[in-house]
Amino acid sequence: MATRKAVAASIAAAILFSSMMVANYVVFSGAAENFRLVSLATEERDYHVQAVTATGIAVLDLLDGAQELLSASRFNCSGVAESVANLVGSEIVRFRWGGLAVSSTLSLAGDGDQPDNLTALHPFNGSVAGSTNLQSTTFVDGGAPDGSVEYNRSEVHLLNIPLRLESLTGQCLEAERDLTAAALGLGGEMCNYSSLSVAGSRVESEVAQAASANGFSVSVTYWITSVQPCTVGYHIEATQQGVSGPQGAFDFTEQESGYLGA
């Protein structure tokens, strides 16, 4: 009887110990899984923070590049919108940030007021009616070297540079139209520098006043290239000075040149 009791006690103790081992393993496995999930969540959050930071840096680089291109280039008044679109569209920013590959491009956006949440770039975030509005598209890809975390993100942001491109172009083309109308009266004996000076001075004065009222400067130069037939050459420059940019203020100039028949 004592032997049976001892065996039974040993079996019971073994079962109890085995149950405790199983329970401990389950608890430990659960804790390990929770730790792994928390670690992955933390790593994903870190990549997200890196991605948001990298996006802001990429977009600022694009804006800096756009300012440099706009300030260093001269555009013809006719077709300036297409030229600017091609110029800013040629910008591409690429770099690595930690374990992430970043690629960002720029394009012209439509007119109108629309906010954007990239407030770190204020006042250049969001589109503004009458300004030169831009759209950035940024792709961020990467993750952990061991493949435990993969990160992919794309962001589109609206931006603006307070360059009043459409309005400035309108001033330039208006000066060309006014000069064309003035040149039409210079045929025959009127095709001389004295008559051209009178007609041209009137155009210069009217154009300068209109441009100044809009915060621009417009210069008009003209000359007679031929008397028979009477032909007038001209060069017009329209400038918006002190355009605010991420690198500071800059001037933007567009121009138009050609010949007019009287």
C-alpha positions as CSV (number, residue, x, y, z in Angstrom):
1,M,0.0,0.0,0.0
2,A,2.8,2.4,0.9
3,T,4.5,1.6,-2.3
4,R,1.4,2.4,-4.4
5,K,1.0,5.6,-2.5
6,A,4.6,6.6,-3.2
7,V,4.2,5.8,-6.9
8,A,0.9,7.7,-7.1
9,A,2.6,10.7,-5.4
10,S,5.5,10.5,-7.7
11,I,3.2,10.4,-10.8
12,A,1.1,13.3,-9.4
13,A,4.3,15.3,-8.8
14,A,5.5,14.6,-12.3
15,I,2.2,15.7,-13.8
16,L,2.2,18.9,-11.7
17,F,5.8,19.7,-12.7
18,S,5.0,19.0,-16.4
19,S,1.9,21.2,-16.2
20,M,4.0,24.0,-14.7
21,M,6.6,23.7,-17.4
22,V,3.9,23.9,-20.1
23,A,2.3,26.9,-18.4
24,N,5.7,28.6,-18.1
25,Y,6.5,27.9,-21.7
26,V,3.2,29.3,-22.9
27,V,3.7,32.5,-20.7
28,F,7.3,32.9,-22.0
29,S,6.3,32.3,-25.6
30,G,3.5,34.9,-25.3
31,A,5.8,37.4,-23.7
32,A,8.4,36.8,-26.4
33,E,5.9,37.3,-29.2
34,N,4.6,40.5,-27.5
35,F,8.1,41.8,-27.2
36,R,8.7,41.0,-30.9
37,L,5.5,42.7,-31.9
38,V,6.4,45.8,-29.8
39,S,9.9,45.9,-31.3
40,L,8.5,45.7,-34.8
41,A,6.0,48.4,-34.1
42,T,8.7,50.6,-32.6
43,E,10.9,50.0,-35.6
44,E,8.1,50.8,-38.0
45,R,7.3,54.0,-36.1
46,D,11.0,54.9,-36.3
47,Y,11.0,54.4,-40.1
48,H,7.8,56.5,-40.4
49,V,9.5,59.3,-38.5
50,Q,12.5,59.0,-40.7
51,A,10.3,59.0,-43.8
52,V,8.4,62.1,-42.8
53,T,11.7,63.9,-42.1
54,A,13.2,62.8,-45.3
55,T,10.2,63.9,-47.3
56,G,10.5,67.4,-45.8
57,I,14.2,67.6,-46.7
58,A,13.5,66.3,-50.2
59,V,10.8,68.9,-50.8
60,L,12.9,71.7,-49.5
61,D,15.7,70.6,-51.8
62,L,13.3,70.8,-54.7
63,L,12.1,74.3,-53.7
64,D,15.8,75.5,-53.4
65,G,16.5,74.0,-56.9
66,A,13.4,75.7,-58.4
67,Q,14.5,79.1,-57.0
68,E,18.0,78.7,-58.5
69,L,16.6,77.7,-61.9
70,L,14.0,80.5,-62.0
71,S,16.4,83.2,-60.9
72,A,19.2,82.1,-63.3
73,S,17.0,81.7,-66.4
74,R,15.5,84.1,-68.9
75,F,12.3,83.1,-70.6
76,N,10.4,84.4,-73.6
77,C,7.1,86.0,-72.5
78,S,5.2,83.9,-75.1
79,G,5.3,80.3,-73.9
80,V,6.7,81.1,-70.5
81,A,4.3,78.8,-68.7
82,E,5.4,75.8,-70.7
83,S,9.1,76.7,-70.3
84,V,8.8,77.0,-66.6
85,A,6.9,73.7,-66.4
86,N,9.7,71.9,-68.3
87,L,12.3,73.5,-66.2
88,V,10.9,72.6,-62.8
89,G,9.8,69.3,-64.1
90,S,13.5,68.4,-64.8
91,E,14.3,68.5,-61.1
92,I,14.8,65.1,-59.3
93,V,16.1,64.7,-55.8
94,R,17.5,61.3,-54.7
95,F,19.3,60.3,-51.5
96,R,19.4,57.7,-48.8
97,W,18.2,58.4,-45.2
98,G,19.1,55.6,-42.8
99,G,17.7,52.5,-44.3
100,L,15.4,54.4,-46.7
101,A,15.7,55.4,-50.3
102,V,14.1,58.7,-51.1
103,S,13.1,60.0,-54.6
104,S,11.2,63.3,-55.2
105,T,10.1,65.2,-58.3
106,L,8.4,68.5,-59.0
107,S,5.8,69.8,-61.4
108,L,3.6,72.8,-61.9
109,A,0.2,72.8,-60.2
110,G,-3.0,74.6,-60.9
111,D,-4.1,78.0,-59.7
112,G,-6.2,78.5,-56.6
113,D,-6.0,78.5,-52.8
114,Q,-5.5,75.1,-51.2
115,P,-3.7,74.3,-47.9
116,D,-1.1,71.6,-47.3
117,N,0.0,70.0,-44.1
118,L,3.8,70.3,-44.7
119,T,3.8,73.3,-42.3
120,A,7.5,73.1,-41.7
121,L,7.9,74.8,-45.1
122,H,5.6,77.7,-44.3
123,P,4.9,80.0,-46.1
124,F,5.7,77.9,-49.1
125,N,3.3,75.1,-48.3
126,G,-0.1,75.0,-50.0
127,S,-1.1,76.6,-53.3
128,V,-2.0,80.3,-53.5
129,A,-4.1,82.0,-56.1
130,G,-2.0,84.1,-58.5
131,S,1.3,82.5,-57.4
132,T,3.4,79.9,-59.1
133,N,2.1,76.8,-57.6
134,L,4.0,73.5,-57.6
135,Q,3.4,69.9,-56.7
136,S,6.0,67.6,-55.2
137,T,5.7,63.8,-55.4
138,T,8.0,61.8,-53.0
139,F,8.5,58.1,-52.8
140,V,10.2,56.5,-49.8
141,D,11.2,52.8,-49.8
142,G,13.3,50.6,-47.6
143,G,13.3,48.8,-44.3
144,A,15.4,46.6,-41.9
145,P,18.3,44.7,-43.4
146,D,17.0,41.4,-42.1
147,G,13.6,42.0,-43.8
148,S,11.7,42.1,-40.6
149,V,10.3,45.5,-41.5
150,E,9.5,46.8,-45.0
151,Y,8.5,50.4,-45.5
152,N,6.9,52.0,-48.6
153,R,5.3,55.5,-48.6
154,S,4.4,58.1,-51.2
155,E,3.4,61.7,-50.5
156,V,2.1,64.5,-52.6
157,H,2.4,68.1,-51.4
158,L,1.3,71.4,-52.8
159,L,3.8,74.3,-52.7
160,N,4.0,77.9,-53.9
161,I,6.5,80.5,-54.8
162,P,5.0,84.0,-54.8
163,L,6.0,84.6,-58.4
164,R,3.0,86.1,-60.2
165,L,3.9,84.5,-63.5
166,E,0.6,84.9,-65.3
167,S,0.2,88.5,-64.4
168,L,3.9,89.4,-65.3
169,T,3.5,87.7,-68.6
170,G,0.4,89.7,-69.3
171,Q,2.3,92.9,-68.7
172,C,5.0,91.8,-71.1
173,L,2.6,90.8,-73.9
174,E,0.6,94.0,-73.4
175,A,3.7,96.1,-74.0
176,E,4.3,94.1,-77.2
177,R,0.8,94.7,-78.4
178,D,1.0,98.5,-77.6
179,L,4.3,98.8,-79.4
180,T,2.9,96.9,-82.4
181,A,0.0,99.3,-82.6
182,A,2.4,102.3,-82.4
183,A,4.6,100.9,-85.2
184,L,1.7,100.6,-87.6
185,G,1.6,104.4,-88.0
186,L,5.3,104.7,-89.0
187,G,5.0,103.9,-92.7
188,G,6.3,106.1,-95.5
189,E,7.8,109.5,-94.5
190,M,6.9,108.7,-90.8
191,C,9.6,105.9,-90.7
192,N,12.2,107.9,-88.9
193,Y,13.7,108.0,-85.4
194,S,11.9,111.2,-84.5
195,S,8.5,109.7,-85.1
196,L,9.5,106.4,-83.5
197,S,10.7,108.2,-80.4
198,V,7.4,110.0,-80.0
199,A,5.3,106.8,-80.5
200,G,7.7,104.7,-78.4
201,S,7.9,107.1,-75.5
202,R,4.1,107.1,-75.2
203,V,4.1,103.3,-75.1
204,E,7.0,103.3,-72.5
205,S,5.2,105.7,-70.2
206,E,1.9,103.8,-70.3
207,V,3.5,100.4,-69.9
208,A,5.7,101.6,-67.0
209,Q,2.7,103.0,-65.2
210,A,0.7,99.8,-65.6
211,A,3.6,97.6,-64.5
212,S,4.4,99.7,-61.5
213,A,0.7,99.6,-60.3
214,N,1.1,95.8,-60.3
215,G,4.5,95.7,-58.6
216,F,6.5,95.0,-61.7
217,S,9.0,96.8,-63.8
218,V,8.9,96.7,-67.7
219,S,11.5,98.2,-70.0
220,V,10.9,98.7,-73.7
221,T,13.7,99.4,-76.3
222,Y,13.1,99.9,-80.0
223,W,15.0,100.9,-83.2
224,I,14.5,101.2,-86.9
225,T,16.2,98.3,-88.8
226,S,14.9,99.2,-92.3
227,V,13.2,102.1,-94.0
228,Q,12.0,100.3,-97.1
229,P,10.0,98.6,-95.9
230,C,9.8,100.3,-92.5
231,T,10.7,97.7,-89.9
232,V,11.1,98.3,-86.2
233,G,13.1,96.0,-83.9
234,Y,12.2,95.8,-80.2
235,H,13.2,94.2,-76.9
236,I,11.0,94.0,-73.9
237,E,11.9,92.9,-70.4
238,A,9.4,92.4,-67.6
239,T,10.7,91.8,-64.1
240,Q,9.2,90.9,-60.7
241,Q,11.7,92.0,-58.1
242,G,12.1,90.6,-54.6
243,V,10.2,87.3,-55.1
244,S,10.3,85.4,-51.7
245,G,12.0,82.1,-51.9
246,P,13.4,79.5,-49.5
247,Q,16.9,80.9,-50.1
248,G,15.8,84.5,-49.8
249,A,14.5,87.1,-52.2
250,F,15.3,86.8,-56.0
251,D,14.3,88.6,-59.2
252,F,12.5,86.9,-62.1
253,T,12.7,88.3,-65.6
254,E,11.1,87.3,-68.8
255,Q,11.6,88.9,-72.2
256,E,10.3,89.3,-75.8
257,S,12.2,90.4,-78.9
258,G,11.3,90.7,-82.5
259,Y,10.6,92.9,-85.5
260,L,7.5,94.9,-86.4
261,G,6.4,96.0,-89.9
262,A,4.9,99.4,-90.1
